[in-house]
Amino acid sequence: MIPAVQVENLSFRYGEREALAGVSLTVQPGECFGLLGPNGSGKSTLFRILSTLLPPRSGRASVCGHDVATDRALVRRQIGVVFQSPSLDLHLTGRENLRCAGRLYGMSRSQLESRIDACMEWFGVRDRAGDLVKSLSGGLRRRVEIAKCLLHAPAVLLLDEPSTGLDPSARREMWPYLDRVREQSGTAVVLTTHHLDEGDRCDRLAILDRGRIVALGSPRELKQRVGNVCITIDADDAAQLGSALRERLQIKPIIIGHCLRIECADGAAILGEIARVCGGSARSITLGPATLEDVFIHETGRPFQREATEPELAHG
Protein backbone atom coordinates (compact mmCIF):
# COMPACT_ATOMS: atom_id res chain seq x y z
CA MET A 1 0.00 0.00 0.00
CA ILE A 2 1.33 3.42 -0.96
CA PRO A 3 1.56 5.70 2.09
CA ALA A 4 -0.70 8.73 2.18
CA VAL A 5 2.32 10.79 3.25
CA GLN A 6 6.00 9.84 3.25
CA VAL A 7 8.69 12.15 4.66
CA GLU A 8 12.35 11.13 4.49
CA ASN A 9 15.20 13.01 6.17
CA LEU A 10 13.57 16.38 5.47
CA SER A 11 15.43 19.59 6.38
CA PHE A 12 14.70 23.28 5.93
CA ARG A 13 16.31 26.57 6.99
CA TYR A 14 15.08 30.12 7.30
CA GLY A 15 18.36 31.93 6.80
CA GLU A 16 20.62 30.76 9.62
CA ARG A 17 17.83 29.18 11.65
CA GLU A 18 17.19 25.48 11.21
CA ALA A 19 13.42 24.92 11.08
CA LEU A 20 13.52 21.20 10.24
CA ALA A 21 16.42 18.82 10.77
CA GLY A 22 16.27 15.32 9.33
CA VAL A 23 12.55 14.72 9.86
CA SER A 24 11.17 11.33 8.76
CA LEU A 25 7.65 9.94 9.16
CA THR A 26 4.95 7.94 7.38
CA VAL A 27 1.16 8.41 7.39
CA GLN A 28 -1.06 5.56 6.22
CA PRO A 29 -4.37 5.96 4.30
CA GLY A 30 -7.27 6.67 6.67
CA GLU A 31 -4.97 7.49 9.58
CA CYS A 32 -5.26 10.57 11.79
CA PHE A 33 -1.71 11.80 12.32
CA GLY A 34 -0.80 14.73 14.54
CA LEU A 35 2.18 17.08 14.37
CA LEU A 36 2.36 18.23 17.98
CA GLY A 37 4.72 20.85 19.28
CA PRO A 38 5.03 24.34 20.74
CA ASN A 39 5.13 27.26 18.36
CA GLY A 40 8.53 27.38 16.71
CA SER A 41 8.94 23.60 16.74
CA GLY A 42 8.85 23.19 12.95
CA LYS A 43 5.37 21.73 12.51
CA SER A 44 4.05 24.64 10.41
CA THR A 45 7.12 24.52 8.17
CA LEU A 46 6.50 20.82 7.57
CA PHE A 47 2.83 21.61 6.87
CA ARG A 48 3.82 24.19 4.23
CA ILE A 49 6.13 21.70 2.55
CA LEU A 50 3.43 19.01 2.43
CA SER A 51 0.95 21.53 0.98
CA THR A 52 3.54 22.46 -1.74
CA LEU A 53 3.97 26.06 -0.52
CA LEU A 54 7.63 25.50 0.40
CA PRO A 55 10.15 23.37 -1.50
CA PRO A 56 12.31 21.05 0.63
CA ARG A 57 15.93 22.15 0.89
CA SER A 58 17.09 18.57 1.45
CA GLY A 59 15.38 15.24 1.88
CA ARG A 60 12.12 14.18 0.27
CA ALA A 61 8.39 14.36 0.92
CA SER A 62 5.62 12.71 -1.07
CA VAL A 63 1.83 12.50 -1.01
CA CYS A 64 0.28 9.31 -2.42
CA GLY A 65 3.61 8.60 -4.11
CA HIS A 66 3.91 12.05 -5.75
CA ASP A 67 6.93 14.17 -4.86
CA VAL A 68 5.96 17.55 -3.38
CA ALA A 69 8.87 19.26 -5.15
CA THR A 70 8.64 17.79 -8.66
CA ASP A 71 4.96 16.71 -8.90
CA ARG A 72 3.23 19.67 -7.27
CA ALA A 73 0.18 19.61 -9.57
CA LEU A 74 -0.43 15.92 -8.85
CA VAL A 75 0.06 16.46 -5.12
CA ARG A 76 -2.47 19.31 -5.09
CA ARG A 77 -5.09 17.03 -6.63
CA GLN A 78 -4.64 14.65 -3.71
CA ILE A 79 -4.80 17.14 -0.83
CA GLY A 80 -7.41 19.33 0.82
CA VAL A 81 -5.82 22.13 2.84
CA VAL A 82 -7.33 24.13 5.71
CA PHE A 83 -5.07 26.94 6.89
CA GLN A 84 -5.26 28.77 10.20
CA SER A 85 -6.59 31.92 8.54
CA PRO A 86 -10.25 31.59 7.43
CA SER A 87 -10.81 31.55 3.67
CA LEU A 88 -14.61 31.71 3.50
CA ASP A 89 -16.43 34.70 2.03
CA LEU A 90 -18.51 36.02 4.92
CA HIS A 91 -21.05 37.61 2.58
CA LEU A 92 -21.92 34.35 0.80
CA THR A 93 -23.86 31.41 2.17
CA GLY A 94 -22.12 28.18 3.06
CA ARG A 95 -23.44 26.52 -0.10
CA GLU A 96 -22.31 29.44 -2.26
CA ASN A 97 -18.82 29.23 -0.80
CA LEU A 98 -18.62 25.53 -1.60
CA ARG A 99 -20.10 26.07 -5.05
CA CYS A 100 -17.38 28.61 -5.89
CA ALA A 101 -14.69 26.21 -4.71
CA GLY A 102 -16.18 23.33 -6.68
CA ARG A 103 -16.16 25.33 -9.89
CA LEU A 104 -12.47 26.10 -9.34
CA TYR A 105 -11.93 22.34 -9.05
CA GLY A 106 -13.66 21.96 -12.44
CA MET A 107 -16.58 19.92 -11.11
CA SER A 108 -19.75 19.64 -13.20
CA ARG A 109 -22.91 21.27 -11.85
CA SER A 110 -24.74 17.98 -11.23
CA GLN A 111 -21.71 16.41 -9.59
CA LEU A 112 -21.04 19.51 -7.53
CA GLU A 113 -24.46 19.89 -5.91
CA SER A 114 -24.60 16.28 -4.73
CA ARG A 115 -21.04 16.52 -3.46
CA ILE A 116 -21.83 19.74 -1.56
CA ASP A 117 -24.74 17.99 0.14
CA ALA A 118 -22.56 15.02 1.11
CA CYS A 119 -19.67 17.09 2.48
CA MET A 120 -21.93 19.41 4.46
CA GLU A 121 -23.82 16.40 5.81
CA TRP A 122 -20.54 14.86 6.99
CA PHE A 123 -19.86 17.96 9.08
CA GLY A 124 -23.38 18.52 10.35
CA VAL A 125 -23.92 21.84 8.55
CA ARG A 126 -26.23 20.85 5.71
CA ASP A 127 -29.19 22.42 7.50
CA ARG A 128 -27.25 25.71 7.64
CA ALA A 129 -26.12 25.63 4.00
CA GLY A 130 -28.36 28.58 3.07
CA ASP A 131 -27.20 30.83 5.93
CA LEU A 132 -24.70 33.61 5.37
CA VAL A 133 -21.31 32.61 6.74
CA LYS A 134 -21.11 35.81 8.78
CA SER A 135 -24.14 34.63 10.78
CA LEU A 136 -22.47 31.33 11.78
CA SER A 137 -20.49 30.68 14.96
CA GLY A 138 -16.74 30.11 14.76
CA GLY A 139 -17.18 26.36 15.14
CA LEU A 140 -19.74 26.14 12.32
CA ARG A 141 -17.57 28.28 10.04
CA ARG A 142 -14.63 25.95 10.59
CA ARG A 143 -16.78 22.93 9.77
CA VAL A 144 -18.01 24.59 6.57
CA GLU A 145 -14.40 25.34 5.65
CA ILE A 146 -13.30 21.75 6.15
CA ALA A 147 -16.30 20.53 4.13
CA LYS A 148 -15.22 22.85 1.31
CA CYS A 149 -11.77 21.27 1.22
CA LEU A 150 -13.26 17.78 0.85
CA LEU A 151 -15.28 18.55 -2.28
CA HIS A 152 -12.76 17.03 -4.69
CA ALA A 153 -12.43 13.85 -2.56
CA PRO A 154 -8.78 14.32 -1.54
CA ALA A 155 -6.77 11.37 -0.27
CA VAL A 156 -5.18 13.55 2.42
CA LEU A 157 -6.75 16.35 4.47
CA LEU A 158 -4.15 18.79 5.86
CA LEU A 159 -5.32 20.90 8.81
CA ASP A 160 -3.11 23.67 10.21
CA GLU A 161 -4.14 24.34 13.83
CA PRO A 162 -7.81 23.58 12.98
CA SER A 163 -9.11 24.67 16.39
CA THR A 164 -7.56 28.15 16.27
CA GLY A 165 -10.09 30.68 17.55
CA LEU A 166 -12.55 28.03 18.73
CA ASP A 167 -13.79 27.68 22.29
CA PRO A 168 -13.23 24.32 24.06
CA SER A 169 -16.74 23.11 23.26
CA ALA A 170 -16.39 23.82 19.53
CA ARG A 171 -12.98 22.13 19.52
CA ARG A 172 -14.45 18.94 21.01
CA GLU A 173 -17.40 18.97 18.60
CA MET A 174 -15.08 19.00 15.57
CA TRP A 175 -13.51 15.60 16.23
CA PRO A 176 -16.50 13.28 15.66
CA TYR A 177 -16.94 14.86 12.22
CA LEU A 178 -13.29 14.25 11.31
CA ASP A 179 -13.63 10.64 12.48
CA ARG A 180 -16.75 10.21 10.33
CA VAL A 181 -14.93 11.44 7.21
CA ARG A 182 -12.05 9.03 7.78
CA GLU A 183 -14.37 6.09 8.36
CA GLN A 184 -16.60 6.77 5.35
CA SER A 185 -14.06 7.99 2.79
CA GLY A 186 -10.71 6.59 3.90
CA THR A 187 -9.20 10.07 3.86
CA ALA A 188 -6.02 10.47 5.90
CA VAL A 189 -5.98 13.47 8.23
CA VAL A 190 -2.72 15.25 9.07
CA LEU A 191 -3.02 18.13 11.51
CA THR A 192 -0.71 20.49 13.33
CA THR A 193 -1.55 21.44 16.89
CA HIS A 194 -0.10 22.78 20.12
CA HIS A 195 -3.07 21.45 22.11
CA LEU A 196 -2.08 18.34 24.05
CA ASP A 197 -5.67 17.03 24.18
CA GLU A 198 -5.82 17.08 20.37
CA GLY A 199 -2.65 15.00 20.24
CA ASP A 200 -4.45 12.43 22.40
CA ARG A 201 -7.20 12.15 19.76
CA CYS A 202 -4.78 11.13 16.98
CA ASP A 203 -4.01 7.54 15.97
CA ARG A 204 -0.32 8.43 15.95
CA LEU A 205 1.67 11.60 16.32
CA ALA A 206 5.10 13.10 15.99
CA ILE A 207 6.16 15.42 18.81
CA LEU A 208 8.47 18.09 17.41
CA ASP A 209 10.87 20.39 19.21
CA ARG A 210 13.27 22.83 17.57
CA GLY A 211 12.94 21.21 14.17
CA ARG A 212 13.40 17.62 15.27
CA ILE A 213 11.05 14.75 16.04
CA VAL A 214 11.66 13.86 19.68
CA ALA A 215 8.94 11.20 19.92
CA LEU A 216 6.90 9.25 17.38
CA GLY A 217 4.10 6.74 17.96
CA SER A 218 0.58 6.36 19.31
CA PRO A 219 -0.35 8.43 22.39
CA ARG A 220 -0.42 5.24 24.48
CA GLU A 221 3.00 4.09 23.26
CA LEU A 222 4.54 7.47 23.98
CA LYS A 223 3.13 7.64 27.51
CA GLN A 224 4.49 4.18 28.26
CA ARG A 225 7.96 5.61 27.73
CA VAL A 226 7.63 7.60 30.94
CA GLY A 227 6.30 4.70 33.01
CA ASN A 228 2.55 5.50 32.82
CA VAL A 229 2.59 7.45 36.12
CA CYS A 230 4.17 10.77 37.12
CA ILE A 231 4.69 12.22 40.58
CA THR A 232 5.05 16.01 40.79
CA ILE A 233 6.56 17.67 43.86
CA ASP A 234 6.32 21.42 44.45
CA ALA A 235 9.22 22.25 46.78
CA ASP A 236 10.96 25.24 48.34
CA ASP A 237 14.39 23.98 47.27
CA ALA A 238 13.94 21.60 44.34
CA ALA A 239 17.66 21.07 43.77
CA GLN A 240 18.35 20.08 47.38
CA LEU A 241 15.32 17.78 47.53
CA GLY A 242 16.33 16.22 44.23
CA SER A 243 19.74 15.37 45.68
CA ALA A 244 18.10 13.78 48.73
CA LEU A 245 15.81 11.63 46.58
CA ARG A 246 18.73 10.46 44.45
CA GLU A 247 20.83 9.60 47.50
CA ARG A 248 18.20 7.91 49.66
CA LEU A 249 15.84 6.32 47.10
CA GLN A 250 18.03 6.14 43.96
CA ILE A 251 15.38 8.20 42.16
CA LYS A 252 16.40 10.60 39.40
CA PRO A 253 13.78 13.36 39.24
CA ILE A 254 13.53 15.94 36.47
CA ILE A 255 13.82 19.41 37.99
CA ILE A 256 11.92 22.27 36.34
CA GLY A 257 11.94 25.49 38.31
CA HIS A 258 10.63 24.74 41.80
CA CYS A 259 9.06 21.42 40.77
CA LEU A 260 10.40 17.88 40.60
CA ARG A 261 8.85 15.26 38.30
CA ILE A 262 9.35 11.57 38.92
CA GLU A 263 8.44 8.99 36.26
CA CYS A 264 7.54 5.51 37.49
CA ALA A 265 5.54 2.39 36.73
CA ASP A 266 3.77 2.25 40.11
CA GLY A 267 3.62 5.61 41.87
CA ALA A 268 1.49 4.35 44.76
CA ALA A 269 4.21 1.90 45.79
CA ILE A 270 6.84 4.60 46.39
CA LEU A 271 4.67 7.60 47.23
CA GLY A 272 4.98 7.03 51.00
CA GLU A 273 8.78 6.80 50.84
CA ILE A 274 8.95 9.96 48.76
CA ALA A 275 6.74 11.79 51.25
CA ARG A 276 9.02 10.76 54.12
CA VAL A 277 12.10 12.07 52.32
CA CYS A 278 10.34 15.32 51.46
CA GLY A 279 9.19 15.95 55.01
CA GLY A 280 8.10 19.56 55.38
CA SER A 281 10.11 20.81 52.38
CA ALA A 282 7.36 19.95 49.89
CA ARG A 283 4.42 22.30 49.42
CA SER A 284 2.50 19.60 47.55
CA ILE A 285 2.92 16.11 46.13
CA THR A 286 0.60 14.95 43.35
CA LEU A 287 0.34 11.65 41.50
CA GLY A 288 -1.38 11.15 38.16
CA PRO A 289 -1.30 9.27 34.86
CA ALA A 290 1.38 10.24 32.37
CA THR A 291 0.39 12.83 29.78
CA LEU A 292 1.83 13.95 26.47
CA GLU A 293 3.34 16.90 28.31
CA ASP A 294 5.21 14.39 30.47
CA VAL A 295 6.49 12.78 27.27
CA PHE A 296 7.70 16.18 26.02
CA ILE A 297 9.45 16.88 29.34
CA HIS A 298 10.97 13.39 29.34
CA GLU A 299 12.45 13.93 25.87
CA THR A 300 13.51 17.59 26.16
CA GLY A 301 13.89 18.37 29.86
CA ARG A 302 11.65 21.40 29.40
CA PRO A 303 7.93 22.08 29.94
CA PHE A 304 5.64 22.21 26.93
CA GLN A 305 4.83 25.85 26.27
CA ARG A 306 4.28 28.35 23.50
CA GLU A 307 7.49 29.70 22.05
CA ALA A 308 8.45 32.18 19.35
CA THR A 309 6.46 31.60 16.18
CA GLU A 310 8.02 30.34 12.99
CA PRO A 311 8.91 32.97 10.39
CA GLU A 312 6.25 33.84 7.85
CA LEU A 313 6.98 33.49 4.15
CA ALA A 314 8.30 36.65 2.57
CA HIS A 315 6.04 38.19 -0.05
CA GLY A 316 6.97 40.49 -2.87
N, C-alpha and C positions, 0 to 999 in steps of 0.2 A: 504493500500500500504506500502510495506517495504521501509524504507528510504534508499537512496543510501549510506549515511553516518550518523552514529549516534554516538555522543560523549557525555558521561555522567560523570561529576565530575572528569575529567581527571587531574592528577597531575604528575609532573616529576621534578627531581632534578639532577643537575650536581654537585656532591659534596655537598657543603653548599649552592649553589645558586639555588633558585627556578626558574625553567624555565617555568613551567605551574602550575597554582594553581586553581583547581576546574573548569576547562573549560567544558562547555556543549553547544552543538549545534546540529542541524539536517540539512541535505542536502537532498532535494527531487530529484527523478529521473528527468533528463533533465534540472536541475537547474544549473546556473552558480553562484558559491558561492566563495567569496573572503575572504582571510585571510589577512587583511591589518594592517600593523604596521611598526614602525621603526625597524631597525636591533637591535636584542636583545630583541624583544617583546615576543618571544615564538612561532612565526608562523612556523619557520623552524623545531623546535622540534616537533610540532604537525604534520607537514608534514611527518617527519620521522616515527612517530608512525603510521600514517595512511598507509604508504607504507611498514609497517612491518619491518623497519630497527631498530626501538627502541621498546622495550616492555614497556607498561605503568607501572609505579610504583604503582599507585592507580587509581581507576576509571575504566572506560570501554570505548572501541571504537570498532565499528563494521562497516563493509562494506557489504551492501546487506544482512544484518543479520548475517554475519560471524564475529566472534570475532578476532580482529587483533593479540591477544596474543595466543589464543588456536587453531585457524583455519587459520594459516598463508598461507598454500598452497591454500585453497579455496579463501582467500582474494586476493592472487596474480593472480588468474585466472580472477578476476573481475576488476582489476585495470590496467591502462596504466600509466606509470610514466615517466615524463620528468624532469630530474634534471637540476640544473643550469649549470653544467659542460657538454659540448657537448660529446656525445657518438658515433658519426658517425665516420666511417673510411674514412679519407680524400682521400685515394688512391683508393677507390671504387666508383662506380657510385651510384646515389640515389637508383636505382632499386636493385643493388647488396646489398646495405646496408639493404634494406627491405627484400630481399630474405633471407639473413643470419638470420635476426631476426625471420622471419616466420618459418624457419626450426627449430629454437630453440623452437618455440611454438608448433612444431609437426604438422604443417599444410601440407596437401598433395600438390603436385606440381600444380595440376589443380586448386585447391582452392586458393592456394597462389597467383598465377599470376593475377587472376581476382580480388582478394582482394587488391593486390598492386595497380592495376589500379584505383580501387575505392577510396582508401585512398589518393593516390597522386592527384586524380581529386578533391577530397574534398578541398585540400589545394593548388590547383592551381599550382602544380609542375609536373604534368604528362608529360608535354612537355619538361621538363628538366630531366626526369628520367634516360636518358642515359649519362648525364654529370657527370664528376668526381665531387665529393663533394667539393674538394679543389678549384674548379673553380666557385663555387656558392657564392653569397653574404651572409652575416650573416643572413639576414631575410629569404632567401630561405633555408638555412641550417636548421634553426629552424623549418620551416614548414615541411621539409622532416623528421626531427626528431619526430615531433608530429605525422605525418602520420605513421611513423614506430610503434609508441606506440598504434595505433588504429587497427593494423592488426588483433588482436585476438578478436575484437569487445568487448572491456571492457565496463562494466556498468558505471565505474567512471574513468575519466581522471584527474590525479593529475599533476599539473604544478607548479614547484618551481621557482619562479621569471622568468617566460617564456620570458620576454623581456630583460633579462640581455645581455648587449653587443650590443643591437640593437639601431639604431638611431630612432628618433621620428617617422619618416615616416614608417619604418619597423614595429614599435610597433603598429601603427594605422592599418596597413594593415593586421595584424594577426587576429584582432577581427572578421571581417566578416567570416573568415574561421572557427573559433571556433563556431560562431553562426550557421553556416551551419551544422556542425557536430551534434550539439545538436538538431536542428530541424529535421534532416533526420534520426538520429539513436537513439535519446532519451538518449544519454550519458550525465551524469552529469559531470560538470567541476568544480574542486576545485583548486584554484590557490592561491599561496602566492605572495604578492607584497608590495613594499613600495612606489609605484607610485599612487598618489591620483586619477589621471585620470583613471587608470585601475580599481580602486575601484568603480568609477562611472559607469563603464560598466557592473558591476555584477548585477544579479537579487537581491541578498542579500549579506551582508558581515558581518563579525565579525571584529571589530577594537580591536586589542590587544595592551596591554601596560604592560610590566614587568610581563608577564606570565598570565595576566588576561584579560578577555573580558570586555572592558569598554563600548561597544555599539554593538548592534546586531539588524539588520533589513535591509530594502531596503535603498538605498542611499537617496531617497526622505523622507522616514520616519525619518532617522537619522538627516537630515538637519532641519526638522520641529521642532526638539528638541531645536534648538537654535534660533527659531523665524523666520527663512527664510532669514533674512537680518542681516548683520553685519556692524557696523561702526568702522573704525580703525582711531585712532588719534595718530599721531607722535608728541610728546611733549618734551619740554626741561626738565620739571619736572613732570613725569608721576604720581608720588605718590601724589603730591600736587594737580594736576588737578583732579585726581581721587577723592580726598576728597571733592573738590568743586562740582563735579558732583553729588556725593552722597548727599551732604548737600542741594544743590539748586534744583536738579531735581529728587532726590530719585532714581538715576541710580546707579547700582553696576557694574562698568566696571571690566574686567579682565586685570590686569597689567602684561605685559611681557616686561622687559627691559624698553625702553623709549616709548613703545607703549601701548595704552589703546584700548581694544576691547569691544564694546557694542553690545549685542544681542537684537534684537527687532523684532516685527511683522511688523512695518511700520516705516522704518528709515526716510523717507521723512517728516513725521509728526513732528519729534522731532529734525531734523537736524539743523534747524535754532536756536532753543533754545540751543543746544549743542555748536554751533558756538559762540553764545553770551557769554556763560560761559567761553569758551576757550580764547576768545579775541586774544591777540597776543602771547599767550604761546604755541599755536599749530603750528607746522611747516606744517602739512598737515592734512586734514580730508577727508577720502574716505568712500564711501558707496557702498556696493555690495551684491549680493546674497550669502547666506551661502554656505560654501564648506565643504568637509569632513575634511579638516584641522581645520575648526571652530568647528566641532563636537569633534575632538580630544582635542582641547584646552578647550572646554566646560567641557569635562569629566575628564581631567587630570590637567588642569591649566598650561600646558607647550606646546610650539610649537612642531609641528611634524617635527622631524629631524632624521637623521641617528645617531645611537648610536653604542656602542660596539657590535660586532658580537657575535652570540651564539657560544659556544664551539663546536669544531669539535669532531667527534667520535674518540676515541683512537683506534689505530690499533696495532696489534702485539700480 
